């Protein structure tokens, strides 16, 4: 069993630079079963609730907790930080667990058992995974008491231990489970088709097809079989994604230990996830971007699914497209170059828009093979809503610029975000089809120096009415952490500055008052309670051209808020100017509250900003279900 499946997510993450007084303040207000203070890349201090209270009761309140814990007997609290894919049997009695550079949980067999301990921090219920599989799925509708209580489950069987060179079968099936009156309903009716896509991420190669289809029947259908050969020692990573008419139903991530030596391999283990009810309205086109290794080098494949069956696109693969270098580094430089472009005069803005167009053409030529470029051009007048599902949140797909060749000459068209009502999502993370703006948090540092920050804040407060409460959350680190951990806000709006730090996007931050920082790594443990209300999160981290500030990192923020349960996320790839940022926010909320979908509202906001000649309209990215609307 992978370690990430048996962690306790009920912990409080405290920055080592915070004082003991700050840590005590947080612990008093955010009840947690453990406190974690990261001490470096490989270790952290882990204290259970009683140990933390005892330590803080006697500590010098003005000293940083990291410094205090490094001294004397407190060193006994230091534990290793292990990857979530580490086999649980190999873990020490106490450790901190991370995934993707983010602390996801703690493992402590010495801690007293407490009611409410949470396992498998993945957005699913604690009993939805077994033996190394990590399941995630979207929310499902309730069922009337007089309806049959039946649930479809996606089930995957694969061994936890294999040997290099060995070929094993991965079996995928849909199982029926009967349960009591409180059970969730069947996600799909009999006769519905479930499309399966296998993503090989590390340690294996697929022998044969990596997509298949199962049809839901009253009886459990025969399983689909994929063949996989182990290619390299270490932790092999696989994922099975399920779709219905292009809509994500669920996903199961698997970790299997691949040995280079001859050993007795294990029998197949079972992993399952409940299938979701698909959205009523599907996007016209879905682009599923799957990263993998191709001939030992990083690559990705684009799978296209169209709602119109006449287009014949049922997760049709294009690629693989080889990545010659680390995309994170490439796009860090890409955005930093954009930061240098000028927009002060009409001529500056015209030149900048032209340069952005050139970059958009380069993106389209680089990321899309020729056959797919031709297809996307032909679809530009036939489809309206597009969703891009990809794990990497830093490639600006919105900026890809459609183009074709006519009569031997290149003809350039609009950017993706101009041509389509475009949103993004990350595969395997639950989607939300209904949003609510009943309680809105506004975080606006008073010392940002942004001329229109007050106007943006005033606009947000003008949205308050009998059904909508708009509140100020003081832009102080402790207050923001407490507000997120309480989990009661249905929208969280930040206006201010962001700082990007290369090469680790999780060290990037948004600036609070007095230059305090909030980082993506702070969205961990109890802070993830922010997802309880599935809020719309809008980080409008704008710039006024001050050279010491740089772009906010969209990658770290988008991924962390979505994994915590946010229903939608908006942010900018690069530094945006005050006027355009204000106009985009105002237009977006006005459209959303008038009944338009998130995708329609974002498209309308881009049009408003673009009409003023401001290239800021290209800077925004929107993660959401395209058809998501405000619940009335």
C-alpha positions in Angstrom: 0.0 0.0 0.0 1.3 3.4 -0.9 2.1 5.7 2.0 -0.1 8.5 0.6 -3.2 6.3 1.2 -2.8 6.0 5.0 -1.9 9.6 6.0 -3.7 11.8 8.5 -4.6 15.1 6.8 -5.8 16.7 10.1 -2.6 18.7 10.6 -1.5 22.3 10.8 1.4 23.4 8.7 3.4 26.2 10.3 6.2 28.1 8.5 9.5 27.7 10.3 9.9 31.5 10.3 6.7 32.2 12.3 7.1 33.0 15.9 6.0 30.7 18.7 3.3 33.2 19.5 2.0 33.0 15.9 2.0 29.2 16.0 0.1 29.2 19.3 -2.4 31.6 17.9 -3.0 29.3 14.9 -3.2 26.2 17.0 -5.8 27.7 19.3 -8.0 28.8 16.4 -7.5 25.9 14.0 -7.9 22.7 16.0 -5.5 20.1 14.6 -4.3 16.7 15.6 -0.7 17.5 14.6 1.6 20.4 13.9 4.2 20.3 11.1 7.2 22.6 10.7 9.3 21.9 7.5 13.0 22.0 8.3 14.3 21.4 4.8 13.8 19.4 1.7 14.2 16.0 3.5 12.9 16.5 7.0 10.4 18.3 9.2 9.3 18.6 12.8 6.2 16.6 13.7 4.4 17.2 17.0 1.0 15.8 17.9 -1.5 18.1 19.4 -0.4 17.5 23.0 3.3 17.8 22.2 2.6 21.1 20.3 0.7 22.7 23.1 3.3 21.6 25.7 6.1 23.0 23.5 4.5 26.3 22.8 3.5 26.8 26.4 7.1 27.0 27.5 8.7 28.4 24.3 10.0 32.0 23.9 7.0 33.5 22.2 9.1 35.9 20.2 11.4 33.3 18.6 10.8 31.5 15.3 9.5 28.0 15.9 12.1 26.6 13.5 15.0 28.0 15.5 13.5 26.8 18.8 12.9 23.3 17.5 16.5 23.0 16.3 17.7 23.4 19.9 18.3 20.7 22.5 15.6 18.0 23.2 13.2 19.3 20.6 15.4 17.7 17.9 13.6 14.4 18.8 10.6 15.8 16.9 12.5 15.8 13.6 11.2 13.2 11.2 11.9 12.4 7.5 9.7 13.7 4.7 8.8 10.8 2.4 7.1 10.7 -1.0 3.5 9.7 -1.1 4.4 6.7 -3.4 6.7 5.2 -0.8 5.4 1.7 0.3 3.7 2.1 3.7 5.5 -1.0 5.0 8.8 0.8 4.4 7.9 3.9 6.4 9.2 4.6 9.9 6.7 5.0 12.8 6.6 8.7 12.3 7.1 10.7 9.2 5.7 13.6 7.1 4.4 12.8 3.6 4.6 15.0 0.5 3.4 14.8 -3.0 4.6 17.1 -5.8 6.5 19.2 -3.3 3.5 19.8 -1.1 3.0 18.4 2.4 -0.2 16.2 2.1 -0.3 14.4 5.4 1.4 12.9 8.4 2.0 9.2 9.4 2.3 8.5 13.1 1.6 5.1 14.4 2.6 6.3 17.9 -0.1 8.9 18.1 -3.3 8.1 20.1 -6.2 7.2 17.9 -8.7 10.0 17.6 -12.1 10.2 16.1 -12.4 11.7 12.7 -8.9 10.9 11.4 -8.8 11.5 7.7 -7.1 9.1 5.2 -6.2 9.6 1.6 -6.1 13.3 1.1 -7.4 13.2 -2.5 -10.9 14.8 -2.5 -12.6 11.4 -2.0 -14.0 9.7 1.0 -11.5 7.9 3.3 -12.8 4.4 2.3 -12.7 4.9 -1.4 -9.2 3.5 -2.0 -7.6 0.2 -1.5 -4.0 -1.1 -1.6 -2.1 1.6 -3.5 -4.8 3.1 -5.6 -5.8 6.8 -5.2 -9.3 7.5 -6.4 -10.8 10.8 -7.2 -14.2 11.8 -8.6 -16.7 14.6 -8.8 -19.7 15.2 -6.6 -22.9 13.3 -7.3 -26.5 14.2 -6.9 -28.8 13.0 -4.1 -31.4 10.4 -4.7 -35.0 10.3 -3.7 -35.7 7.8 -0.9 -38.1 5.7 -3.0 -35.5 5.2 -5.8 -33.4 2.1 -6.0 -30.1 2.7 -4.1 -27.4 1.4 -6.5 -24.0 2.7 -7.2 -21.6 2.0 -10.1 -18.0 1.6 -9.2 -14.9 1.7 -11.4 -12.6 -1.1 -10.4 -9.0 -1.6 -11.4 -6.8 -4.7 -10.7 -3.1 -4.6 -10.9 -0.2 -6.1 -8.9 1.7 -4.0 -6.4 5.0 -5.6 -7.2 6.4 -6.5 -10.6 9.8 -7.2 -12.2 11.5 -5.4 -15.0 10.8 -7.0 -18.3 7.6 -8.7 -17.0 4.3 -8.1 -18.8 1.2 -8.0 -16.6 -2.5 -7.3 -17.2 -4.4 -4.4 -15.8 -8.1 -5.2 -15.6 -10.7 -2.5 -15.5 -14.3 -3.3 -14.8 -17.6 -1.6 -13.6 -19.1 -3.2 -10.6 -22.5 -2.8 -9.0 -22.8 -2.4 -5.3 -26.1 -2.4 -3.5 -26.5 -0.3 -0.3 -29.0 1.3 2.1 -31.4 4.2 1.7 -28.7 6.8 2.0 -26.7 5.6 -0.9 -25.8 7.8 -3.8 -27.6 7.1 -7.0 -26.5 5.2 -10.1 -24.2 7.5 -11.9 -25.1 6.2 -15.3 -28.1 4.3 -16.8 -27.7 0.9 -18.3 -26.6 1.1 -21.9 -24.3 4.1 -21.2 -20.8 3.9 -22.7 -17.8 4.5 -20.5 -14.6 5.4 -22.3 -11.4 4.4 -20.6 -8.0 6.0 -21.1 -4.8 4.5 -19.7 -2.0 6.9 -18.9 1.4 5.4 -18.3 3.4 7.9 -16.3 6.5 6.1 -15.3 8.1 2.6 -15.2 5.9 0.9 -17.8 5.1 0.8 -21.5 1.7 -0.1 -22.9 1.6 -3.1 -25.2 -1.3 -2.5 -27.5 -4.2 0.0 -27.2 -4.3 2.5 -24.3 -8.0 3.2 -24.7 -11.1 1.0 -24.5 -14.9 1.2 -23.9 -17.2 -0.5 -21.4 -20.9 -0.5 -21.6 -22.9 -0.3 -18.4 -25.3 -3.2 -18.1 -27.7 -4.5 -15.4 -25.2 -7.3 -14.9 -21.6 -6.6 -14.3 -19.8 -6.5 -17.8 -16.6 -8.4 -18.5 -13.5 -6.4 -17.7 -11.3 -4.6 -20.2 -7.7 -5.7 -20.3 -4.6 -3.6 -20.8 -1.2 -5.1 -21.2 1.8 -3.4 -19.5 5.5 -4.2 -19.5 7.7 -3.0 -16.7 10.7 -1.1 -18.1 12.6 0.4 -15.2 13.1 -0.2 -11.5 11.5 2.1 -9.0 8.0 3.2 -8.4 5.9 2.7 -11.5 3.0 5.1 -11.9 -0.2 4.5 -13.9 -3.6 6.2 -14.1 -7.0 5.1 -15.5 -9.4 7.8 -16.4 -13.1 7.2 -17.2 -15.3 9.5 -19.3 -18.9 9.5 -20.6 -19.4 11.6 -23.8 -16.3 13.5 -23.0 -17.3 14.2 -19.4 -14.9 13.0 -16.7 -16.5 10.4 -14.4 -13.5 9.4 -12.2 -9.9 8.5 -12.1 -7.7 6.0 -10.3 -4.0 6.5 -9.8 -1.9 3.4 -9.2 1.6 3.0 -7.8 3.4 -0.4 -8.4 6.9 -1.2 -7.1 9.1 -2.3 -10.0 12.1 -4.4 -9.0 15.2 -5.0 -11.2 16.0 -8.3 -9.5 14.2 -11.6 -9.8 11.6 -11.8 -7.1 8.2 -13.3 -6.4 5.7 -10.9 -8.0 2.4 -10.2 -6.3 -1.1 -11.0 -7.3 -3.3 -8.3 -8.6 -4.7 -5.9 -6.0 -8.1 -4.2 -6.4 -8.6 -0.4 -6.4 -12.0 1.3 -6.9 -13.7 4.6 -7.2 -17.4 5.5 -7.4 -18.3 6.9 -10.9 -19.8 10.3 -11.1 -22.9 11.8 -12.7 -21.7 13.6 -15.8 -22.7 17.2 -16.3 -25.9 17.9 -18.1 -24.1 20.2 -20.6 -20.9 18.9 -22.1 -18.3 21.1 -23.8 -18.3 21.0 -27.6 -14.7 19.8 -27.5 -12.4 18.3 -24.9 -8.6 18.2 -25.2 -7.1 15.7 -22.8 -3.3 16.3 -22.5 -1.5 13.3 -21.1 2.1 13.5 -20.2 4.3 10.4 -20.4 7.7 9.1 -21.5 8.4 8.3 -25.1 11.6 6.5 -26.0 12.9 7.6 -22.6 12.2 11.3 -23.1 9.3 13.4 -21.8 6.4 13.8 -24.2 2.7 14.3 -24.2 -0.2 13.0 -26.3 -3.4 15.1 -27.1 -6.7 13.2 -27.1 -9.6 15.0 -28.7 -13.2 14.3 -27.9 -16.1 16.1 -29.7 -19.7 16.2 -28.5 -20.9 16.0 -32.1 -20.6 12.3 -33.0 -20.4 13.2 -36.7 -16.9 14.6 -36.1 -15.7 11.1 -35.2 -13.5 12.3 -32.3 -13.8 9.9 -29.4 -10.6 10.6 -27.5 -8.7 10.4 -30.8 -4.9 10.5 -30.1 -2.5 13.0 -31.7 1.2 12.7 -31.0 3.3 11.9 -29.1 4.7 15.4 -29.0 8.3 15.3 -27.7 9.4 17.9 -25.1 13.0 18.8 -25.8 13.4 20.4 -22.4 11.6 20.8 -19.1 8.4 22.8 -19.9 8.4 24.6 -16.6 11.8 26.2 -17.4 10.8 27.0 -20.9 7.6 28.8 -19.9 9.2 30.6 -17.0 11.4 32.2 -19.5 8.5 32.7 -21.9 6.5 34.6 -19.2 9.6 36.6 -18.1 10.1 37.8 -21.7 6.4 38.9 -21.8 7.0 40.9 -18.5 9.4 43.1 -20.5 6.9 44.2 -23.1 5.5 47.7 -22.8 1.9 48.9 -22.8 2.2 52.5 -21.8 1.2 54.1 -25.1 -1.2 52.9 -27.9 1.8 52.1 -30.1 3.4 50.1 -27.2 0.1 48.1 -26.8 -0.1 47.5 -30.6 3.5 46.2 -30.7 3.0 44.1 -27.6 -0.1 42.5 -29.0 1.8 41.7 -32.3 4.6 40.1 -30.3 2.1 38.0 -28.3 0.5 36.9 -31.5 4.0 35.7 -32.7 4.4 33.8 -29.4 0.9 32.3 -29.8 1.8 31.1 -33.3 5.0 29.5 -32.0 3.0 27.7 -29.3 0.5 26.4 -31.8 3.2 25.1 -34.1 5.2 23.6 -31.2 2.5 22.0 -29.2 0.2 20.7 -31.9 1.2 18.3 -34.7 0.3 19.3 -38.3 -2.8 17.1 -38.5 -4.2 18.5 -35.3 -3.4 22.1 -36.4 -5.5 21.5 -39.5 -8.3 20.0 -37.6 -8.4 22.8 -35.0 -8.6 25.4 -37.8 -11.5 23.5 -39.4 -13.4 23.4 -36.1 -13.1 27.1 -35.3 -16.5 27.9 -36.7 -18.2 24.6 -35.7 -17.6 24.6 -31.9 -18.0 27.1 -29.1 -17.1 25.6 -25.7 -13.7 24.0 -25.2 -12.2 22.5 -22.1 -8.5 21.6 -21.9 -7.7 18.9 -19.2 -4.0 18.7 -18.4 -1.9 18.0 -15.3 0.6 20.8 -16.0 -1.0 24.1 -15.2 1.7 26.4 -16.5 1.5 25.9 -20.3 -0.7 28.9 -21.6 -3.0 26.9 -23.9 -5.2 30.0 -24.1 -2.5 31.8 -26.0 -2.2 29.2 -28.8 -3.0 31.0 -32.0 -5.0 29.2 -34.8 -3.4 29.2 -38.2 -3.5 27.4 -41.5 -1.9 27.4 -44.9 -3.8 28.6 -48.0 -2.3 28.9 -51.4 1.2 28.3 -50.0 0.8 31.2 -47.5 0.3 31.1 -43.7 -3.0 32.5 -42.6 -3.2 33.5 -38.9 -6.4 33.4 -36.9 -7.5 34.2 -33.4 -6.1 33.0 -30.1 -7.8 30.0 -28.5 -9.3 32.2 -25.8 -10.7 34.5 -28.5 -12.1 31.8 -30.8 -13.6 29.6 -28.0 -15.3 29.9 -24.6 -12.3 28.2 -23.1 -11.7 26.7 -19.6 -9.2 24.3 -18.1 -9.2 21.6 -15.6 -6.8 19.0 -14.1 -7.7 15.3 -14.8 -8.7 13.3 -11.7 -9.8 16.3 -9.6 -13.5 16.6 -8.9 -15.4 19.1 -10.9 -18.2 21.4 -9.7 -21.2 22.3 -11.9 -22.9 24.8 -9.6 -21.2 27.6 -7.8 -22.5 29.9 -5.1 -21.6 33.5 -4.2 -23.6 33.6 -0.9 -20.5 34.5 1.2 -17.6 36.3 -0.4 -14.1 36.9 1.1 -12.2 39.9 -0.1 -8.4 40.0 0.6 -7.0 43.4 -0.4 -3.7 44.5 1.2 -4.0 48.2 2.2 -0.3 48.8 1.3 -0.4 47.3 -2.3 0.0 50.8 -3.9 -2.3 49.8 -6.7 -4.3 52.8 -7.9 -7.5 50.8 -8.6 -7.3 48.3 -5.7 -9.8 50.4 -3.7 -12.1 50.6 -6.7 -12.0 46.9 -7.1 -12.7 46.3 -3.4 -15.5 48.8 -3.5 -17.0 47.1 -6.6 -17.0 43.7 -4.8 -18.7 45.2 -1.8 -21.4 46.6 -4.1 -22.4 43.0 -4.9 -23.7 42.5 -1.3 -27.4 42.2 -0.9 -29.9 40.2 1.2 -28.7 36.9 -0.3 -25.0 37.7 -0.5 -22.6 38.6 2.3 -19.3 40.2 1.3 -16.6 40.3 4.0 -13.1 41.7 4.4 -10.5 39.2 5.5 -7.6 41.2 7.0 -4.6 40.7 4.7 -2.5 39.4 7.6 -1.0 35.9 7.3 -2.7 34.5 10.5 -6.1 35.9 9.6 -5.9 34.6 6.1 -4.9 31.1 7.2 -7.7 31.0 9.8 -10.3 32.2 7.3 -9.3 29.5 4.8 -9.2 26.8 7.5 -12.8 27.6 8.6 -14.0 26.7 5.1 -17.1 28.9 4.9 -16.5 31.1 1.9 -18.1 30.4 -1.5 -15.8 32.9 -3.2 -12.3 34.1 -2.3 -11.0 37.2 -4.1 -7.5 38.5 -3.8 -6.3 41.7 -5.3 -2.7 42.7 -4.9 0.8 41.6 -6.0 2.3 38.2 -6.7 6.0 37.2 -6.7 7.3 34.3 -8.8 10.4 32.3 -7.6 12.2 30.1 -10.0 12.8 27.1 -10.0 10.3 26.0 -7.4 6.8 27.4 -8.2 5.6 26.4 -4.7 7.8 29.0 -3.2 6.1 31.7 -5.2 3.7 33.9 -3.2 1.1 36.6 -3.1 2.0 39.5 -0.9 -0.1 40.3 2.1 0.3 43.5 4.2 3.7 44.4 5.6 5.3 42.1 2.9 4.0 39.0 4.6 3.8 36.1 2.1 1.1 33.5 1.4 2.5 30.5 -0.6 1.0 27.6 -2.4 2.6 25.3 0.2 0.3 27.0 2.8 -2.7 25.3 1.2 -2.1 22.1 3.2 -3.6 20.3 6.1 -6.5 22.1 7.8 -6.2 25.0 5.4 -7.6 22.7 2.8 -11.0 23.1 4.5 -11.4 26.0 2.2 -12.7 23.5 -0.3 -15.7 22.6 1.9 -17.9 25.2 0.1 -16.2 24.6 -3.3 -15.4 28.3 -3.7 -14.6 30.3 -6.7 -11.0 31.5 -6.1 -9.8 34.6 -8.0 -6.2 35.7 -7.5 -6.2 39.0 -9.3 -2.5 39.6 -8.6 -1.9 42.6 -10.7 1.1 44.8 -11.3 1.7 48.5 -11.5 5.1 48.1 -13.3 7.3 48.1 -10.2 10.5 46.3 -11.2 11.1 44.5 -7.9 7.9 42.5 -8.4 7.3 39.7 -10.8 4.5 37.5 -12.0 2.4 35.3 -9.8 2.9 31.6 -10.4 -0.2 30.1 -11.8 1.0 26.6 -11.6 1.4 26.3 -7.9 -1.7 28.3 -7.0 -4.1 26.6 -9.5 -3.1 23.1 -8.6 -3.3 23.6 -4.9 -6.6 25.4 -4.8 -8.2 22.8 -7.1 -6.8 19.9 -5.1 -8.2 21.5 -2.0 -11.7 21.4 -3.5 -12.1 24.8 -5.2 -15.0 24.8 -7.7 -13.2 27.3 -10.0 -9.9 29.2 -10.1 -8.9 32.3 -12.0 -5.5 33.8 -12.1 -2.9 35.4 -14.5 0.2 33.9 -16.1 2.1 37.1 -16.0 2.1 40.6 -14.5 -1.1 42.4 -15.4 -1.8 46.1 -15.4 -4.1 47.7 -12.9 -6.8 49.0 -15.3 -7.1 45.8 -17.2 -7.2 43.7 -14.1 -10.0 45.8 -12.6 -12.0 45.7 -15.8 -11.6 42.0 -16.2 -12.8 41.3 -12.7 -15.8 43.6 -12.9 -17.0 42.3 -16.3 -16.5 38.6 -15.2 -18.6 39.0 -12.0 -21.2 41.1 -13.7 -21.7 38.4 -16.4 -21.6 35.5 -13.9 -24.3 37.1 -11.7 -26.4 37.8 -14.8 -26.8 34.1 -15.3 -24.0 33.4 -17.8 -21.7 30.4 -17.4 -18.1 30.7 -16.2 -16.8 30.1 -19.7 -19.1 32.7 -21.2 -18.3 35.2 -18.4 -14.5 34.8 -18.9 -14.9 35.2 -22.7 -17.0 38.4 -22.2 -14.4 39.8 -19.8 -11.6 39.2 -22.3 -13.6 41.0 -24.9 -14.1 44.1 -22.7 -10.4 44.3 -21.9 -9.3 43.7 -25.5 -11.6 46.5 -26.8 -9.4 48.9 -24.9 -6.3 47.7 -26.7 -4.9 46.1 -23.5 -3.2 42.7 -24.0 -4.1 41.8 -20.4 -7.0 39.9 -21.9 -4.6 37.1 -22.8 -3.0 36.8 -19.4 -5.9 35.2 -17.6 -6.5 31.5 -17.2 -9.7 29.9 -16.0 -10.1 26.5 -14.4 -13.7 25.5 -14.2 -16.4 23.3 -15.7 -17.4 25.4 -18.7 -21.1 25.2 -18.0 -20.8 26.0 -14.3 -23.2 28.7 -13.2 -24.2 30.5 -10.0 -26.7 28.4 -8.1 -30.0 30.4 -7.8 
